[in-house]
Amino acid sequence: MGALKGSALVEAIVAAVIFLCVFAISLETVSRLTVRQDNGMALVEAGQRMEECFREYAGRENGAYTKEYEWGEVVVRIGPYREYERLREIVITADTGQKKMELRHVVEIE
């Protein structure tokens, strides 16, 4: 009574090994997702500052403008867009020291 047959014992061992492998893989995945080398909050702030710089510099003349922050800098370059006279390209680049992000807009001159 309560004795396992040989095949049931093998099935229990195989199931235990499968559960152990799934647990080990999920633990490894979670640790890779949570341990990052970059500062996520600095990247979020850089994205927000890039949008602010677009709103601030969109109406200015062609040229390059730089704003410094504690996490890095944002460079705004405004110039003509290809051969179109009424269009300007605004390229905004944020450099956090670990990551470099770029945002491009094409706007019509009013």
TASULDA-V783933 format. One record per backbone hydrogen bond with DSSP energy under -1.0 kcal/mol. NH is the residue of the N-H (numbers start at 1). CO is the residue of the C=O. E is the energy in kcal/mol with one decimal. If there is no record, write none. Layout:
# TASULDA-V783933
NH/CO/E ; NH/CO/E
This chain:
# TASULDA-V783933
9/5/-1.7 ; 10/6/-1.8 ; 11/7/-2.2 ; 12/8/-2.1 ; 13/9/-2.1 ; 14/10/-2.5 ; 15/11/-2.4 ; 16/12/-2.1 ; 17/13/-2.2 ; 18/14/-2.3 ; 19/15/-2.5 ; 20/16/-2.2 ; 21/17/-2.3 ; 22/18/-2.5 ; 23/19/-2.4 ; 24/20/-2.4 ; 25/21/-2.5 ; 26/22/-2.4 ; 27/23/-2.3 ; 28/24/-2.1 ; 29/25/-2.3 ; 30/26/-2.3 ; 31/27/-2.0 ; 32/28/-1.8 ; 33/29/-1.9 ; 34/30/-2.0 ; 35/31/-1.6 ; 43/39/-1.5 ; 44/40/-2.0 ; 45/41/-2.5 ; 46/42/-2.3 ; 47/43/-2.1 ; 48/44/-2.0 ; 49/45/-2.7 ; 50/46/-2.0 ; 51/47/-1.7 ; 52/48/-2.2 ; 53/49/-2.5 ; 54/50/-1.9 ; 55/51/-2.1 ; 56/52/-2.3 ; 57/53/-2.9 ; 58/54/-1.5 ; 60/57/-1.7 ; 63/78/-2.0 ; 65/76/-2.9 ; 67/74/-2.6 ; 69/72/-3.4 ; 73/95/-1.6 ; 74/67/-2.7 ; 75/93/-3.0 ; 76/65/-3.5 ; 77/91/-2.8 ; 78/63/-3.2 ; 79/89/-2.1 ; 81/87/-1.8 ; 84/81/-1.9 ; 88/107/-2.8 ; 89/79/-3.0 ; 90/105/-3.3 ; 91/77/-2.8 ; 92/103/-3.3 ; 93/75/-2.8 ; 94/101/-2.7 ; 95/73/-2.4 ; 96/99/-2.6 ; 101/94/-2.9 ; 103/92/-2.9 ; 105/90/-2.3 ; 107/88/-2.7 ; 109/86/-3.2
